Amino acid sequence: KSGLNPRIMKSTDAGASWSSWEVPLTGGATQNYYFRSINFVNDSIGFAVDRQVASGLANYVHRTTNGGLTWSDTLNLQAGAHSNAYARSAKLIPGTNSILVLGSNSAGSSARMWISPDLGLTFNPVTVLGVNLTNSALLDSTHMYAVGGGSTVLKYTGKSVRKVTFNLNTATVP
């Protein structure tokens, strides 16, 4: 980040050279936003989650259709303007036109997940367990994993969400 708006840097030659441009987001420069995550579906369509520094968990999801030059206003993840929906990451589910968004409630104490079946035009909430989801690994529509705070690990199969628990014996680990 430089200046008051977040910046995007892009390389089309494996990092040998870079271009950069400022991206005004919802709330304008006075809100002091920065990008929390950015993921592209292809060279045109992408999703970014930003965070307002002053308000802690105020994270918003934006969509671009021109390679990141301009971004939409905040996408509504559920009923009510940004009602109890604090996003951390938005990614394409491989082999589909669906976008998976992870996050939490406003307190960060309860995990939240949303699925868009239409590349971010509409979103549906998914009931999940755990707290504050932060990242995901998406292999296809039936093999998706999400992780978050409080040792939360979830496996999403496209039909249901299962909480995964690992038991580790640390008695033999130096």
Secondary structure, DSSP 8 states (H G I E B T S, - for coil): --SSS-EEEE-SSTTSS-EEEE---TT-GGG-EEEEEEEESSSS-EEEEEEEGGGSS-EEEEEESSTTSS--S----SSSTTTT-EEEEEEE-TTSS-EEEEEE-TTS-SEEEEEETTTTSS-EEE---SS-EEEEEEEETTEEEEEETTTEEEEE-SS-EEE-------TT--
